[in-house]
Amino acid sequence: MTDKNKLSRRKLIKLGMAGTVTGVLGASESWGEIVTIPTPQEVEGPFYPVADQRDKDADLTRIAGQSGSAKGQYIVISGFIKDDSGQPINNAVIDIWQANAAGRYDHPRDSNSAPLDPYFQGWAVIHSDNNGQYRIKTVKPGAYPATRTWTRPPHIHFKISRQGYPKLITQMYFPDESLNATDLLFNSKNRTEQAAMIAQETGEYEGLMAYTYNIVLRGH
């Protein structure tokens, strides 16, 4: 790891990531000087939406014009988009897609036998605000079989675009998921990278389980 990628705890806190790393390591563990990097790249995966939809707002639990609401555990995810010097990035395009609570994507290539949810939006395209912050309401996605021997843990896909920065495609994982330990994609990352890809549970927001997931883009 180069000196450029080695950041002090003070800078880590500035980036808003110290809690995430602590959550992964546990309070009793220490790496000495904590090392962080821009949020790791991940594959886009086979289920990026192919059919456009009118409703791509920040509330994935409902679809505009329909009276029903999505099944599953409702959660709130929020965080900041920053560069690797800790500066917030405003007006970043945040493209988010995920499986429903049963582990099924609304995609023609998904052969999972789990049911579709006609009231789950499944896809959002939003922007970070002037402080680099974003927030979505969604359902916690279910696990699903990727192959006969590989079950993917709950995760959410993010694609971040902003002029002047390389596009980032990544996946957000949930803390304390047993399937994280056997996931082939998650375990292709080193421990520091894994820490940057796991959301931090942060109590409740408006009565819903809340998670923080900060995203760091590589600078200019």
Secondary structure, 3 states (H helix, E strand, C coil): CCHHHECCHHHHHHHCCHHHHHHHHCCCCCCCCCECCCCCCCCCCCCCCCCCCCCCCCECCCCCCCCCCCCCCEEEEEEEEEECCCCECCCCEEEEECCCCCCCCCCCCCCCCCCCCCCCCCEEEEECCCCCEEEEEEECCCCEEEECCEEECCEEEEEEECCCCCCEEEEEECCCCHHHHHCCCHHHCCHHHHHHHECEEEEEECCEEEEECCEEECCC
